[in-house]
Amino acid sequence: MSEHKNDYSVIVFFDNEKPKKWQYVNKLNGLAMFLNNKHSSWTYFNVYDRRKGIYLKRFHKKEFIPPFI
């Protein structure tokens, strides 16, 4: 089993704010829970491989978000 350690960078988009970037994200579902609690106006986020810088996937607020891609 491969170890997941801060594999992702995430850019989060909001209703009426500028996007924000989180550079070292470990679990995507944990980030979604944090956003729901602290930044409830988020609408979606784009996930990138932090080490390679490549786009991986987009997740919207109402859909299932797994811990890892």
Rosetta blueprint (number, residue, H / E / L):
1 M L
2 S L
3 E L
4 H L
5 K L
6 N L
7 D L
8 Y E
9 S E
10 V E
11 I E
12 V E
13 F E
14 F E
15 D L
16 N L
17 E L
18 K L
19 P L
20 K E
21 K E
22 W E
23 Q E
24 Y E
25 V E
26 N L
27 K L
28 L H
29 N H
30 G H
31 L H
32 A H
33 M H
34 F H
35 L H
36 N H
37 N H
38 K H
39 H L
40 S L
41 S L
42 W E
43 T E
44 Y E
45 F E
46 N E
47 V E
48 Y E
49 D E
50 R L
51 R L
52 K L
53 G L
54 I L
55 Y E
56 L E
57 K E
58 R E
59 F E
60 H E
61 K L
62 K L
63 E L
64 F L
65 I L
66 P L
67 P L
68 F L
69 I L
